[in-house]
Amino acid sequence: MAEYKCEKCNMSIGTMTCGTCGNELVHETLTKDDGSTVHVSQCPEGHGKVKSPMCCGQDMSCPI
């Protein structure tokens, strides 16, 4: 299970699922054209992806 955690306040988010198929979203890191990275959670069946959650004004991290 991908767990996102806030580095500032330690709030965490556990399982997120796809609304289309019900599968648990998996953590991925995308590399943009400029070389920077974006953390996302995506459906393993290809139904889409969402940017990682935010807390305390910053992206939450995922150790996976």
N, C-alpha and C positions, 0 to 999 in steps of 0.2 A: 504494500500500500504506500502510495506517495504521501508524505506528510510535509506540509509547508509550515515553516515556523518563522515568527518575527524575531529578528536579532535584538530588537530594542526591548520588547515587553514579554517575550516568550509565549505569546498567544500562538496556538497551532490550529491547523485545519487538517482533518483526516480525509476520509474517502469522499471523492466527488464522482458522480456517475453521469453517463450520457443520457440525456432525456429521450433519445430516439430508441436506443437498444438496451439501456440499463447497465452496460458494462462500465467498470471502473475506469476512470481516465488515468492515463499514464503520463509521467513527467518526461518532457523532452526539452532540449535546448536548441534553439534555432540560431544560426549565424546569419546576420544581415549582410548586405553588400559591402557596408563600410567596415566589416570585421567585428562589430559589436554583437553581443548575444542577447537573446530574449528567452526567458523561461516560460514554457507553456504547459498546459495539461491537455492531452488530446485523446480522442476516442480511438481505441485500437482497431475498430472496424472502419475508420475513415470518415466518420460523420462530422468531424470538425475539431477545432481546438480553441482554447481560450487562453489569454495571457495569465500568468501566475497571479495569485491574489496579492493584495497590498494591505499593509497594516502600518500604522505610525508614519505614513507618508513615504514608505519605501516598499519595494518588492519583497515578498516573503521568500525565504530560501527553501530549497529541497535538497537533502543530501544525496539523492539518487543521481 
